[in-house]
Amino acid sequence: MPELRRDPVIGRWVIISTERAKRPDQFSSALAEKEDMKPGEKCPFCEGNESMTPPEIYAVRNNGSLPNKSGWEVRVIPSISPLLQIEGNIDRHGHGMFDIMNARGAHEIVVDSPSHAKESQLSKEQMVKAINVVLDRVTDLERDPVIKYALIFKNYGQAAGGGHIQHARTQIIGTPVNLQRVKEELAGAKAYYDYKDRCIFCDIIKQEMQAGKRIIAESKHFLAIAAFASRFPFETWVLPKTHSCDLYKIDRSVIPDFIDLMKILFAKTRKVIGDFPYNFVIHTAPFRRDPGKRGYWETIEKDYHWHVEILPILTRVAGFEWGSGFYINPLPPEDACKSVREAVVSI
């Protein structure tokens, strides 16, 4: 029979549809990119093509290289089609019963490497540099009093919204409101903490480490698991073992360990299903500035736990999912976990 599973954090239900089940190695990577750019097309993210992008916001550069010229290692630019803009005021107002505000915020692209390469082709050292720049940018966005949240994400492949240019990059969107999905997690984490005086994510880590059947990979500081109520085949969560609510405030000495785990995790997954489109999303706590909410902020620091959600695009979301809020996953997460964990790769 199909099985209903409840997400322990936000209470969302998922249908593990076993009658539609496939073996893990039967999931096709047909949605992955077969080509990169068209013949003769230039990549705007490659070194030497800086004039094809808006002026850079920030860059890690070699000594003596000039802004918006060659000689950079990681480069940050505004999105050419930003969802939110850094200029102007919010001007929040009502229109009858409806609320309206200007799309004030930030939308930045962190170009992870000057060389034209996919994520899987980047060296560990280059990935560490890129993550450090992401953390630098989030730290800077926190200084903007309008921005309440910074969402960090990657879209890989056209099916995941990543476009046809396969140049490794990360997006950061700073929003003037807290995100609904994160607010649901904050509410669930607080309710659990109020009842048990413990972080729900820390308890998930402890239980999964004891059970072992959904642990995909593990490093000294991080744990990768197949989420108990996985919405999608091969959905994976990566959590720091030590409690922390803010990604951008982590001890940066653990970043190489994080990269090691990520490289192993993606290599193993690709060994099972081939190259695949995915969304990579980081949920961290919102910025906390309002002194009137001091007690609420202190609770967040105790009950919330930042984490990564890796969402492969291998199935389609259709009418039932949109209409009900349920997701249908044709692969039990335990089966996905076992196949990826047992894959043999060399990094």
C-alpha positions as CSV (number, residue, x, y, z in Angstrom):
1,M,0.0,0.0,0.0
2,P,1.1,3.6,-0.4
3,E,2.3,5.2,2.8
4,L,1.6,8.6,4.2
5,R,4.5,10.3,6.1
6,R,4.4,13.5,8.1
7,D,7.3,15.9,8.0
8,P,8.2,16.3,11.8
9,V,9.2,20.0,11.4
10,I,6.3,21.7,9.5
11,G,3.7,18.9,9.5
12,R,3.5,18.5,5.7
13,W,2.3,15.1,4.5
14,V,3.9,13.2,1.7
15,I,2.6,10.1,-0.1
16,I,5.3,7.5,-0.7
17,S,3.6,5.9,-3.7
18,T,4.9,2.4,-3.7
19,E,2.6,1.2,-6.4
20,R,4.4,3.6,-8.8
21,A,7.8,2.7,-7.4
22,K,10.9,2.2,-9.5
23,R,14.3,0.8,-8.5
24,P,16.7,3.6,-7.7
25,D,18.8,2.9,-10.9
26,Q,15.6,3.3,-13.0
27,F,15.3,7.0,-12.5
28,S,16.4,8.6,-15.7
29,S,18.6,11.7,-15.9
30,A,16.8,12.6,-19.2
31,L,16.1,16.0,-17.8
32,A,19.8,16.8,-17.4
33,E,21.5,19.1,-19.8
34,K,22.7,17.4,-23.0
35,E,24.4,20.5,-24.3
36,D,25.9,23.7,-22.9
37,M,25.9,26.8,-25.0
38,K,25.2,27.2,-28.7
39,P,28.1,27.3,-31.1
40,G,29.7,30.7,-31.1
41,E,27.8,31.8,-28.0
42,K,29.9,33.6,-25.3
43,C,29.4,32.8,-21.6
44,P,28.9,36.1,-19.7
45,F,30.3,34.5,-16.5
46,C,33.7,33.6,-17.9
47,E,36.8,35.6,-17.2
48,G,37.4,38.0,-20.0
49,N,33.7,38.6,-20.7
50,E,33.1,41.0,-17.8
51,S,31.6,43.7,-20.1
52,M,28.6,41.3,-20.7
53,T,27.4,41.6,-17.1
54,P,26.4,44.5,-14.9
55,P,29.3,46.1,-12.9
56,E,30.5,43.8,-10.1
57,I,29.5,44.3,-6.5
58,Y,32.4,42.4,-5.0
59,A,35.2,40.2,-6.2
60,V,38.2,38.2,-4.9
61,R,41.0,39.4,-7.1
62,N,44.6,38.8,-7.7
63,N,46.9,41.7,-6.7
64,G,46.7,44.6,-9.1
65,S,43.7,43.5,-11.1
66,L,41.1,46.1,-11.8
67,P,37.3,45.9,-11.1
68,N,35.3,44.5,-14.0
69,K,38.4,43.2,-15.7
70,S,40.2,39.8,-15.8
71,G,42.2,38.6,-12.8
72,W,39.4,37.6,-10.4
73,E,38.9,34.3,-8.6
74,V,35.2,34.7,-7.4
75,R,33.0,37.5,-8.7
76,V,29.7,38.9,-7.5
77,I,27.3,40.7,-9.9
78,P,23.7,41.9,-9.7
79,S,21.3,39.7,-11.6
80,I,20.6,40.9,-15.1
81,S,16.9,40.3,-14.4
82,P,16.6,40.9,-10.7
83,L,13.5,39.8,-8.8
84,L,14.2,42.5,-6.2
85,Q,16.3,45.7,-6.4
86,I,18.6,47.3,-3.9
87,E,17.5,50.9,-4.7
88,G,14.5,52.8,-3.4
89,N,12.1,52.5,-0.4
90,I,9.7,49.8,0.6
91,D,6.6,52.1,0.6
92,R,4.4,49.5,2.1
93,H,0.7,50.5,1.9
94,G,-2.7,49.1,1.7
95,H,-5.1,48.9,-1.3
96,G,-8.4,48.1,0.4
97,M,-7.8,44.8,2.2
98,F,-4.6,44.1,0.1
99,D,-1.0,44.9,1.0
100,I,1.5,46.3,-1.5
101,M,5.1,47.2,-1.3
102,N,8.0,48.0,-3.7
103,A,10.2,45.1,-4.7
104,R,13.1,46.4,-2.6
105,G,15.8,43.9,-1.7
106,A,18.8,42.3,-3.4
107,H,19.4,39.7,-6.1
108,E,23.1,38.8,-6.5
109,I,24.9,36.2,-8.6
110,V,28.1,34.7,-7.1
111,V,30.2,33.4,-10.0
112,D,32.0,30.5,-8.4
113,S,34.9,30.3,-10.8
114,P,36.5,32.4,-13.6
115,S,36.7,29.1,-15.7
116,H,33.7,27.7,-17.6
117,A,32.9,24.7,-15.5
118,K,30.1,22.8,-13.8
119,E,29.9,22.4,-10.0
120,S,31.3,18.9,-10.3
121,Q,34.4,20.2,-12.2
122,L,35.4,22.7,-9.6
123,S,38.3,22.0,-7.3
124,K,37.8,21.8,-3.5
125,E,39.9,24.9,-3.1
126,Q,37.8,26.9,-5.6
127,M,34.6,25.8,-3.9
128,V,35.9,26.9,-0.5
129,K,36.6,30.4,-2.0
130,A,33.2,30.6,-3.4
131,I,31.4,29.7,-0.2
132,N,33.5,32.2,1.7
133,V,32.4,34.9,-0.7
134,V,28.7,33.8,-0.3
135,L,29.1,34.2,3.5
136,D,30.8,37.6,3.1
137,R,27.8,38.8,0.9
138,V,25.2,37.6,3.4
139,T,27.1,39.3,6.2
140,D,27.0,42.5,4.1
141,L,23.3,42.2,3.3
142,E,22.6,41.9,7.0
143,R,23.7,45.6,7.3
144,D,20.8,46.7,5.1
145,P,17.9,47.4,7.5
146,V,15.3,46.7,4.8
147,I,16.4,43.1,4.2
148,K,15.0,40.6,6.7
149,Y,16.1,37.3,5.0
150,A,18.9,36.1,2.6
151,L,18.1,33.0,0.6
152,I,21.0,31.1,-0.8
153,F,20.4,28.7,-3.7
154,K,21.6,27.0,-6.8
155,N,19.6,26.0,-9.9
156,Y,21.4,23.4,-12.0
157,G,19.9,22.5,-15.4
158,Q,17.1,24.0,-17.4
159,A,14.5,21.8,-15.7
160,A,15.5,23.3,-12.4
161,G,15.5,26.9,-13.7
162,G,19.3,27.1,-14.2
163,G,19.2,28.1,-17.9
164,H,21.4,26.5,-20.6
165,I,24.7,28.0,-19.5
166,Q,26.5,25.5,-17.4
167,H,28.9,27.8,-15.5
168,A,28.9,27.2,-11.8
169,R,27.2,30.0,-9.9
170,T,25.2,30.7,-6.7
171,Q,22.3,33.1,-6.2
172,I,21.5,35.2,-3.1
173,I,18.2,36.9,-2.8
174,G,17.6,39.3,0.1
175,T,13.9,39.9,0.8
176,P,12.1,42.6,2.8
177,V,9.9,39.9,4.4
178,N,10.6,36.5,5.9
179,L,9.9,33.6,3.6
180,Q,6.8,31.5,4.1
181,R,8.6,28.2,3.9
182,V,11.1,29.3,6.5
183,K,8.4,30.8,8.7
184,E,6.7,27.3,8.7
185,E,10.0,25.7,9.9
186,L,10.5,28.4,12.5
187,A,7.0,27.8,13.9
188,G,7.4,24.0,13.9
189,A,10.9,24.3,15.6
190,K,9.5,26.7,18.2
191,A,6.5,24.5,19.0
192,Y,8.8,21.4,19.5
193,Y,11.3,23.4,21.6
194,D,8.4,24.8,23.8
195,Y,7.2,21.2,24.4
196,K,10.5,19.4,24.8
197,D,13.1,22.1,25.4
198,R,15.2,20.7,22.6
199,C,16.0,21.5,19.0
200,I,13.9,19.3,16.6
201,F,16.7,19.2,14.1
202,C,19.3,18.1,16.7
203,D,16.8,15.3,17.7
204,I,16.4,14.3,14.0
205,I,20.2,14.1,13.7
206,K,20.4,11.9,16.9
207,Q,17.6,9.6,15.8
208,E,18.9,9.2,12.2
209,M,22.4,8.4,13.5
210,Q,21.0,5.8,15.8
211,A,18.8,4.2,13.2
212,G,21.4,4.5,10.3
213,K,19.0,3.6,7.5
214,R,18.6,7.1,6.1
215,I,22.2,8.2,6.5
216,I,23.8,8.7,3.1
217,A,27.1,10.2,4.0
218,E,28.8,11.6,7.1
219,S,31.8,13.8,7.8
220,K,33.3,15.1,11.0
221,H,31.0,18.1,11.2
222,F,28.1,17.4,8.8
223,L,25.5,14.7,8.2
224,A,23.7,14.0,4.9
225,I,20.4,12.1,5.2
226,A,17.5,11.1,3.0
227,A,14.7,13.1,4.6
228,F,12.1,10.9,6.3
229,A,9.2,12.6,4.5
230,S,11.1,13.2,1.2
231,R,9.0,15.1,-1.3
232,F,11.1,14.0,-4.3
233,P,13.2,10.9,-5.2
234,F,16.7,11.3,-3.8
235,E,15.9,14.4,-1.8
236,T,18.7,15.0,0.6
237,W,19.2,17.2,3.7
238,V,22.7,18.2,4.9
239,L,22.8,19.4,8.5
240,P,25.7,20.6,10.8
241,K,26.1,18.2,13.7
242,T,26.7,21.1,16.1
243,H,23.7,23.2,16.7
244,S,23.7,26.5,14.8
245,C,20.9,28.6,13.5
246,D,23.0,31.0,11.3
247,L,24.9,29.7,8.3
248,Y,26.9,32.9,7.8
249,K,28.1,32.9,11.4
250,I,29.7,29.4,11.3
251,D,33.3,28.7,12.1
252,R,34.8,29.0,8.6
253,S,37.4,26.3,9.4
254,V,34.7,23.7,8.9
255,I,34.0,24.7,5.3
256,P,36.5,22.3,3.7
257,D,34.8,19.5,5.6
258,F,31.5,20.6,4.2
259,I,32.9,20.7,0.7
260,D,34.4,17.2,1.1
261,L,30.9,15.8,2.1
262,M,29.2,17.6,-0.8
263,K,31.6,16.3,-3.4
264,I,31.2,12.7,-2.2
265,L,27.4,13.1,-2.0
266,F,27.0,14.4,-5.5
267,A,29.5,12.0,-7.0
268,K,27.6,9.1,-5.4
269,T,24.2,10.3,-6.5
270,R,25.4,10.8,-10.1
271,K,26.9,7.3,-10.0
272,V,23.3,6.0,-9.5
273,I,21.2,8.3,-11.7
274,G,23.7,10.1,-13.9
275,D,23.9,13.9,-14.2
276,F,20.6,15.4,-12.9
277,P,19.0,18.8,-12.6
278,Y,18.5,20.0,-9.1
279,N,17.7,22.9,-6.8
280,F,20.1,23.4,-3.9
281,V,18.5,25.6,-1.1
282,I,20.0,26.7,2.2
283,H,17.5,27.5,5.0
284,T,19.0,29.7,7.7
285,A,17.5,31.9,10.4
286,P,16.3,35.4,9.5
287,F,18.2,38.5,10.4
288,R,17.5,39.6,13.9
289,R,17.6,43.3,14.7
290,D,14.4,44.5,16.4
291,P,15.3,44.8,20.1
292,G,11.6,44.6,20.9
293,K,11.7,41.0,19.9
294,R,14.8,40.1,21.9
295,G,13.2,37.1,23.6
296,Y,11.8,35.8,20.4
297,W,15.3,36.1,18.7
298,E,16.9,34.2,21.6
299,T,14.4,31.4,21.2
300,I,15.3,31.1,17.5
301,E,19.0,30.8,18.4
302,K,18.1,27.8,20.5
303,D,15.3,26.0,18.5
304,Y,16.3,26.6,14.8
305,H,19.0,24.8,12.9
306,W,20.3,25.8,9.5
307,H,20.4,23.1,6.8
308,V,20.8,22.4,3.1
309,E,18.0,20.9,1.0
310,I,19.0,19.2,-2.2
311,L,16.0,18.7,-4.5
312,P,16.6,16.6,-7.6
313,I,14.1,17.3,-10.5
314,L,13.3,13.8,-11.5
315,T,9.5,13.9,-11.3
316,R,6.8,16.4,-12.2
317,V,4.6,18.3,-9.7
318,A,1.0,18.3,-11.0
319,G,-2.5,19.2,-10.1
320,F,-2.9,17.0,-7.0
321,E,0.3,18.4,-5.4
322,W,-0.6,22.0,-6.2
323,G,-4.2,21.6,-5.0
324,S,-3.6,19.6,-1.9
325,G,-0.2,20.6,-0.5
326,F,0.8,16.9,-0.5
327,Y,3.7,15.6,-2.5
328,I,3.9,12.2,-4.3
329,N,7.2,10.5,-4.1
330,P,7.5,7.2,-6.0
331,L,10.8,6.1,-4.3
332,P,11.0,5.4,-0.5
333,P,13.8,7.5,0.9
334,E,15.4,4.4,2.5
335,D,15.8,2.8,-1.0
336,A,17.3,6.0,-2.4
337,C,19.6,6.3,0.6
338,K,20.9,2.7,0.3
339,S,21.6,3.0,-3.4
340,V,23.6,6.2,-3.0
341,R,25.4,5.2,0.1
342,E,26.6,2.0,-1.5
343,A,27.8,3.6,-4.7
344,V,31.6,3.4,-5.1
345,V,33.3,6.6,-6.3
346,S,36.7,8.1,-6.3
347,I,37.1,11.9,-5.7
